[in-house]
Every structure is written in C-alpha cells, then in structure tokens.
C-alpha cells in the first residue's frame, strides 16, 4: 500500500483544484426549503461528478417531492460489498446569504454558507477517490448517496438511505468533524407535542367551573423535564409552549413541544413509556401526545469501534491524532447504524460554526481529511 503521506502530498499538490471545486459548490446556494435551488445544485453535482469520477456503474435518482431529490451513484471496486458514502447537499442558509457571507479563503480559513456543514465533505470524498485512481490503488465498490433534505430530518430520503444501506460493508459520513474528532456515536432524536384540552370558564366569576389546560401543561412540563438523566445521556427540553385566549379565561387549550435526545434504545423506550403514561391532573382535562423519533440512536458498536481504530492508525501515519466522540446531534448515519452497519461519521471538514455565521473550515484540515479518507478506503478494499 502507498504511504498515506504520499497521498497527502498528492492531494496538497491539487490544493487549488479542491478549492476551485469547493468555491463553485458553496456559491450554489441550496437551502432545504427551495426545490428550484436544490435542483440546480444537484444538476451541477451530476455534471461535476461525471467529470471528476467518470460515469457511474449505476445511477438511481428518486424524486424527493417537495424536498430535494435523492441520487445514488455506484462505482466499481474490489470486493463484494460496497462502502456507502453519505453526503447531503442542502444547507440551513436561506437564499441571499452568499451576499452577506461570501466564499472566501483567508490563509488557512475558508468561509461561506454551508462550507462546514457539509459542502467541504463531498469535495473530500470525491478527491479521495481521485487520489486512489492517481496511484492505481485498489478501492472498494463505492455507493455515493446525495440527499437534499438532511437539515430538515431527511423526510423524503430516509427510506432511500435505509434501502441503499442494506448489504453494504460500512458507511462513511462526510458530515463535519467535531473539532477534528470522528463521531462514533450520535444520540437519537425525538420531536413530540403534548396537547392539553381543558374547560373554558370566567376565571373571576366561575373559577370552579373551569379546568385550565395551561395548568395541565405546566405540570406536564415539570414532569417531562424530570425525565432528563444526563448520566444516561438523556435530555428532554420543552422548547415551545402555547395556550390560552385571555388572562381572565381558564384556558381551553394549551400545548408543549419538546425535543428529546437519547444515547441508547433502552432510554428511548423509557421515554416512550413515560409519554404513554401521561395522565391529566384534573379528570375533566385530556392530554394527547403526537410526534415521533426523527432519528434512531447511532450506538457505539464494536464493529464501529474496530472501523474507527483502523482509521485512527492510518491517521497516525499522517501525523494526525484522530480522536472519537459521541455527540448530541443526529445525522443520516443514525439510520444506517440502526441497521447494524458500522458507521464512521465526521469525515468531513475540520473547523467550526455549524449553522452559525462564523461557519468556517481549515484548508489544511481539508487536505488531511481527503488523504485520510483515501487511505481508509483503500485499506477497506476487498
């Protein structure tokens, strides 16, 4: 096998090419909610991938409806099972952000909307494959999946991701790193709503005839926040409460919307039971729970740890100390991990500021991660 440092030298020699590709990609604004912009971006990606990697062995495109379309590209390689590369092309930034935060390289710092989360990551993946081809190194069969709705929960792409992940040997997710660390675990995410219905009455004239939905929701909020157990990696946050029609009216309706993060399936089941067991304090009131687990837990499994240790050892040859971490945020890697596939997440940018105006990447980090991805992929060939 070629010394990983030789791969890094080759990638570094193409620094300007990587940055030119990255500039074009970042300057194609692609907010999750703008279908026309997403279509334009995906069309450019198809052309660019054809130029950089050649035509795929298989091209499968799925209409995302109101969301961005999903495209799957299979490239041949050594081995029976492909490696799945996950990259989303949507960003959280609305159209016009580019005028406020233009693409710019200042020394080692690169900025622009979506550069960190996660447009740099796809450039890493593509140039990693180009590096392997340049050295004539083996690579496993590659299944590259692009989706345009990750930032809003992968509503259209989830079934496609799950279908395409079945039978793969492993998955690399080119989401941004966590301060350079690979993500070997991600929490599961649940988004729920509790709605209380009470009995309206004049709060001053007939207080005994009223049954306040706000009182019910207030009790529910305290109960739900009490479910938080940080020692088990579980947090419950009621972020929005609504209700009532006037200060002198016992509220007929009120609701609470909550975000739940869990680090294990056992904790997800505990939260499910707690939500199912909710009962009103006043028998005249009703409580109704809606919502779902948006993403399952990405647990730190032995197979994922083994894959991480392989990448960590390769990183050492590049002079990089590659740490691992479990994070509270979720990604499409959660769906794949839940199928029993080993997943390494965070192969993308080194930098900071996901979803923030100080979003930025390290250019040197981009080159190193590209070389690391190339060396990891050739190690997985066969």
N, C-alpha and C positions, 0 to 999 in steps of 0.2 A: 504493500500500500504506500502511496505517496505520503511524504511527511506533511502533516497538516499545515506546517509553516510555509511549505511551497504553495499550498492552496491559498493561504493568506497573502503571500507575495503576489500571486496572480490576480486575486481579487483587488488588492491595493493598486495594482497597475491599471485596473479598469475603474478606478475611483470616479473619474469624470463621467464615464458611461453610466455607472449606477446612479449618480446624482442627476444626470440628464433625464433618465427614466423616471426617477423619483419626482423631479420637478413637473414633468408632464402629467404624471398621475395625481399629484397633490393639487395641481391647478385645474383639474377636472373636479369641480365640486359635486359631491354625491350625498346629499342629506337623505336619511332613511325615508322621509315622507315625500320625496319628489321623484315620481316614477320616470318622468322625462329625463331628468339629470342622471338617474341610475341607468337608464337605457343607453344614454350617450356614453357613460363611463364603461359599461360592460362591452359596448361595441368597440371602444378603443382597446380595452383589455384583450379582446379576442384577436384583434389585429396585431397588437404588441406581442402577445404570447406566440402567435404564429411566426413572427419574425425572430424572436429570441429562442424558441424551443422547437420550432417546426410544427407540423400538423399532428394532432393527437391521434392515437390509435382508435380512440372512441371519444365522441363529443356528444354530451347529453345535456339538453337545456330544458328547464322546467319553468313554465310561466308562474311568476310569483303573484299574479293578480294585482292587487293594489300595491303590493310591495315589490322590491327588486327581484328580478328573475334569478334563478339558480343555474349555474353552469358547472358541469363536471367534465374534466379532461383527463383521459387515461393515456399515459405514456409507457412504452415498453421498458423492461429492465430484467435483471437477473433475479430469479426466484418465482415462487408460485403465488405468493400473496403480496398485494401492493401495500405501500405505505401511503396513508391518507394525509394530505397537506390541506389544512383548513385556513382559509383567508376570506374575511368579509371585506366588501368594497364600499359599504355605506359608512357614513360618519354622522356624528351628532350635530354637526355645524350647519346652520341654515344658509341658503344661497346668499351671496353677498359678503360672507365672512372673509373670503380671499382678499377683498379690497381692504379690509381692516387688518388682516394678518397675512400678508403676502408670503409666498415661499421665499426663504432667504437662507443662505449659508454664510455664517459669520464665524470663521475659524473652524472649530470642531462642532459648532452648534447649528443645527438645522431646524427651521421653524416653518409653520404653515398648518392650515386646518386639516386635521386627520393624519398628519405626518407620523405621529407617535402611535395613534390608535386608529387604524393599523396599516397605513399605506406603505410604510417602510418595510413591513414584514413580508409583503408579497414580492417586493424587489429583492429581498434577501433570498427567498425561496427560488426565484427564477434564476438569479445569478449563481446560486449554489449549484443548480443543475448544469448551468453553462460551464462552471469551473470543472465539474466532473468530466464533462464531454471534452473540454480542452485538454485534459490529462489522459483521456481514454480510460478513465476509472470506471469500474462497474457501479451500477446503481440499481436499487430495487425497482420493480414496477411502481410508477407514481400515479396516484389518483389525486388530482388537484381540484378542490371544490371551492367555488366562489359564490358567496351569497350576499344579498343586498339588504338584509333585514335584521342583522345580528343585534344592532344597537336598540332595537325595539322588541327583542325577545325571540327572534327567529321564528315568527309565527307561520310563515309560508315554507321556510326552508327546513324546519326540524324534521319532518318525515323524510325528506330527501337525504338529509345528513345521516339519519339513522339507517336508511336503506343502503346507502353507499358505504357505510362504515362496517356493515356486516361482512365478515370474511377478510378484513384487512389485518395485516400483521401488527400494525401500530399506527398511531396518529401523532403528527407534529402540528401544533397550533402556532401560527405565526403572529399571534397577539403580542403586544408589547411585554417586555420583561418587567419584573418587579425590582427596580434598582439593579438590574443585571441578573437577578435570580430567575431560575426556571421554576415554573409553577407545577408542582406535582400533586397539588390538591386544591380544589375550589369548593366553596360552600354551595349547597343547594339553595335555591331562591323560591320563596312562595309569596304571592301577591294576593291578599284576601280583603274582603269587605264584610263588615258586620253591620246589618241594618236593624234598627230598633223601631218598633211601632208602638205608640202609646195611645192615650186617650186625651184629646184636647179639652180644656176647660179654662174658665177665667181664673187666673192664678190668685186674684184677690177675693172675688165673690164666692167662688166654688172650688177652693183648693182640694177639698176631699173628693170631688168628682173627677179630678184629673189624674192622669198617670203619665208622668214625664218620660218621654223617650230619651231625653238628654240625660236624665238621672240614670237610666239603664245603660246608656253608652259610657257614661263616666265610670260606672262600676266595671263595665267590660274592659275599658282601657287599663284600669289598675290591675285587673286580673291578667290581661294579656301581657302587660309589661312584667308582671311577676313570673311569667314563663321563661324569661331570659335566664340563661345559665351559661355564662361566659366560660366557665371551666369545661363545659362540654362543647364549646364553640357555637352556642345558640344565642341569637339576638332577635328580639321582637320589638319592632318600632311602629307605633301608630303615628303616622306622619300627617294625616288629614282627618279632621272631624268636622262634621256639618250637621245642622239641625235647627229646628225651631222656626217660629214665624214672628214672635214678638216677646218682649220681656214680661208682658202680663198674661202670657198664654202658656199653659202646660204643654210642652212640645209633643206634637203628634208623631213626628218622625225625627230620627237622627241616625247618623251613620259614622263609622270609623273605617279608615283604610289603612292597612298595615303591611309592612314588609317584614318577612321572616327569613333569616339566614341560619342554616344548619350545616354541621360538619359531618353528620352521619345519617344513615337511613333510619336508625333507631330514634334519633331526635326528630326526624320528620314525622315518624309515626306517633311520637309523643305529642307533637303539636297538633296533628290531625285529631287525635283523641280529645285533646283539650278543646279544640274548636267544636267538635261534635257534642261535647258535654255542656256547652254554654246553655244556661237557663236564665230566664228573666227573674229579677228580684221581686217585681210586682206581678202576680199571676194574670193581671189584665194586659200586660205587655207581651209582645212577641219579639223574638230575635231570629234573624235569618243570616246565614253565612254563605257567601259566594266566593269564587276565586279558585286558584289552583297553584300547584307547584310549577312555576315557569321553567325551572331547570333542576334536574336531579343533582344529587351530590356527586362531585368528582372526587372519589376517595383515593387516598394514597395507598395503592395496592402494591403487593410485592413485585408484580410484573412492571409497574410504572417505576418503582424504585430501581429495579435492575436496568431499565432503559436509561434512567437518569444517571446512574453510576457509569454507564458506558459513555454517555455524553460528557460527564464530568472529567473522566480520564482523558478523553480527547481534548477537552478544553485545557487541561494542564499542559499538554504538548504545545498549545498555542500561547502558553504563559498566562492563561486566564483562570481565575478561581471562580468556578461556576457553583454557586450556592443553589439550594432548593428552598421553596417556601410554599405554605398553604395560604391562600388569600380569601377574602370575603366575597369578592366579585365573582361573577359567573361568566362563562363563555360557551361557545358551541362544543368545546371539549367536554363539557359536562354530559352532553347527550351521548357522546361516543364512549366515554368512560363507563357510563351506566350499562353499556352492552358488554362489558368485560374486556374492552380493548385497552392496552397500555397507552397512556397519553402523556406527552410532554407538552406543556403549554408555556408560552412566553419566549418562543424562539425569535420573536420579532425585536423591535427597537430597544436599545438601551437609551434611556432618557427619563422624562418625567412629564407630568401635566395632562394625563388622560382627561378629556372632556373639559379642559381648563384653557384659559387664554395664554398661559405660559407653556403650553404644549411644545415639546422640543425633543430632538434626538441628538445623540453623539454620532458624528460621521465615522470616527474611528470604531465606535461600537458597531455601526452598520457593517463595516468591512469585516470585523472579527466575527460577528454573528453569521455572516454569509459563509465565511470559511468554516465555522463550526458546523453549520447545517450541512455543508458539502461533505465534510469529513464524517459526520454522523451517518449521513445517508449511505455513503459508500461502505461504511462499517456494517450496515444493515443489509447490504446486498446479499441475496442468497440465504 
